[in-house]
C-alpha cells in the first residue's frame, strides 16, 4: 500500500456544480479537512455532495459561510471510495474558495 497526501483547491467562479475531487480507481481516500473561505466581504453559502455511481448524497446543503470567514466543514475524516466524486456549489459566484486535504491509499 502506498500513501499519498494531496490537496484539492477551487476558486468557485460560478454557481455551477463543480467537481472538487474524484477518487481514482483502486484507491481509497481519507479526506481530513475541507476548508471553505469567503473572500468578498459578503456572507454566502456552499453545498457539498458526494456522488457514487448515479446516486448523489448531500453532505452539506447551503452551509452558511460568514463574510471574510473560514469554516472547517468536517469534524471527523470522510472516506471516499474509488470513483466517488466530491462536488461543491457556491451560492454566489466569485466569493468562495475551497481547499480539501486528502490522504490517498492505494
Secondary structure, DSSP 8 states (H G I E B T S, - for coil): --EEEEEEEEEE-SSS-EEEEE--TT-EEEEEEEEEEE-SSS-EEEEEEEEETTEEEEEEEEEEE-TT-EEE--SS-EEE-TT-EEEEEESSTTSEEEEEEEEEE-
